[in-house]
Amino acid sequence: MTKQKLVAGDAKSGVDTSVVVENGLFTAEVKKPPVVPVGYATVSKKKLLQNLEINGGTRVNAWVESMRASSPTSNRISNQDQTTWMDRHRSALQVFDEITDASNGKQIVMFLDYDGTLSPIVDDPDRAFMSDAMRATVRKLARRFPTAIVSGRCRDKVYKFVKLAELYYAGSHGMDIRGPIKHKKSPPSVLCQPASEYLPMIDEVYGLLMEKTKSTAGAKVENNKFCLSVHFRCVDETKWSELAGQVRSVLKNYPKLRFTQGRKVLEIRPAIKWDKGKALEFLLESLGYANCTDVFPIYIGDDRTDEDAFKVLRETGQGFGILVSKDPRDTNASYSLQEPSEVMVFLQRLVEWKERALIDYEREILKKQKVWKDQNYNGNCLFWNGFQPSS
């Protein structure tokens, strides 16, 4: 096994990172990429989100409208719309065989969001614990496939929730990536931190937001190291406009930070071209799969920030994204699952499918070995290619 230095970067973003990785970790046959189902678009919501940039003079009421749009409880979906959406984003459980057939001969690489995917969405983000059953499932998954957790959370916090050293962790929306810990005494390897220079600014804005929002009951500001989250899940809807104004009043003085939105959370992060999609590409390159056709990435997530990764998979035509949602919404994902319990079932089936495939492969090898022995051995005498030595 050899080692190679890989450089991952983007000339436009100004990000230049390098990492030493081991080659030859996984091998697979080349096969034509699967056909990805057609997406579903809601133009009005797209236009609304395009108007949310802080530095473009965003109006607070536009923020509030987006905050409402991000709340599943505020959507009114007809049965017809639900059926149409499900036809275009079929359940990954219902079409499981179709998915595994598409991945045949390729190396599956798993990417998993945390909140709302591996753990349920809860009112207190500090109590978003994953179940022991889910942890056991992810542990088995990582034994069969390279697996990464990609979250908007601080990487260290996600690790404390998951507690599995054999995974890759990409925290802060992919701006803080660490590889698996191979030995208990060895320190974790940091693969990529493209926004390190923003740490002092993030800490400064965190203090200002804590002070500014303390008068809004239910608001919670979370420091995720390279980005900040302002949770409003427990804020009365009549106070959303007030909270949006408070956040805007702070961010207007920081043009190097940008604003995005998740599920009942306002996200503040550095204005660099780096997101969960970039993290996915970086990790694939770190594993030796840059520009390869023998890899099959599967990304499962529930948040708007996961759309950057879904978009990468759709544009490359490799693997696919699975959106975790009970409600139809604009997405670049190919398939859907409704909640974390369905995610666990899907991952369990994936592990079982891989284990059956390995057993079948071993049986085929043993069968071929037996045939070879039957054809080439006669007692203690060995015949090569039908040649029998003279007595």
QUIQUI-V207784 format. One line per field, one symbol per residue. ss: DSSP state (~ for helix, > for strand, _ for the rest). phi: phi as a letter, one per 40 degrees, with the letter a starting at -180 (. if undefined). Layout:
ss = ???
phi = ???
This chain:
ss = __>>>>>>>>____>>>>>>>>_________________>__~~~~~~~~___~~~___~~~~~~~~~~__~~~____~~~~~~~~~~__>____~~~~~~~____>>>>>>__>___>_____~~~____~~~~~~~~~~~~~_>>>>>____~~~~~~~~_____>>>>~~~_>>>___________>>>___~~~~~~~~~~~~~~~~~~______>>>>___>>>>>_____~~~~~~~~~~~~~~~_____>>>>>>__>>>>>>_____~~~~~~~~~~~________>>>>>>>__~~~~~~~~~~~~~___>>>>>______>___>>>__~~~~~~~~~~~~~~~~~~~~~~~~~~~~~~~~~~~~~>>__>>_>__>____
phi = .bbacbbbaacccgcbbbacbccgcbbaccaddcccdccbbbcccccccccccdcbgccccccccccccccdcccbbcccccccccccbcccccbdcccccccdgbccbcbbcbcgbcbccbcbccbccccccccccccccccbbdbbcbbccddcccccccgbccccbbcffgcabbccccbdcccccccabcbdccddcccccdcccdcccccccgcbbbcbgbabbbcbcbcddcbccccccccccccccbccbbbbbbcfacbbadcbcaaccccccccccccgbcfbbbbbcbbbabbccccccdccccccgbgabbccacbcadacccbabcadccdccccccccccccccccccccccccccccccccbbagcbbbbfgcbdcc
